[in-house]
Amino acid sequence: MLTPLDIQNKTFKKSLFGYNKKAVSTFLSEIIEDYEKIYRENIEYKDKISMLSEQIRQFNSMEETLKSTLLIAQKTAEEVTLNARRKADIIIEEAEFEKNSIIQKAHEDVKIIKEEYEYIQKEIYIFKTRLESFLEAQKLSLNEFYNDINNSNSHYEDDNSNGKNEYNTENEEKSDKIGLFSGQSETNSQ
């Protein structure tokens, strides 16, 4: 490309009837001036283009960095989500297992309590039956005892009417009382 200096230093050969030197020089001066202006603008534009190209490279580099960062962030978010789901699944599994074991233990406890309840009912029934039998036996024993007393009293009355003295009556009463106490001790020992 021609520089303004190339234009300024350009010389032409003279011919016999050549161009008007003054008009050519004036025209060349105008061309040099305009060309210098265009040449400077061209350099400025090249500098601007170079600077903008550098900025574009930086922006492209930043864009690549942002893309890679965004991809990493997206992958990390997916991994975090996946790990959270796995942990949630593990927690749910553990909760299910614990729930099942609690329910199983509750069923076993209920079974044990039912067995204990049934055992206690049987024991109460056995105790009630034994108590009723014991009370019935005591009742029979007391009835026999009272029957014996009544029979003894009727013999006593018969003896008194036959004319025994008071001394014999007192001795019989004492022996009856002794028999009464010995009968109670036999009943208590049963």
Beta strands, then each sheet from edge to edge (+ up, - down):
end
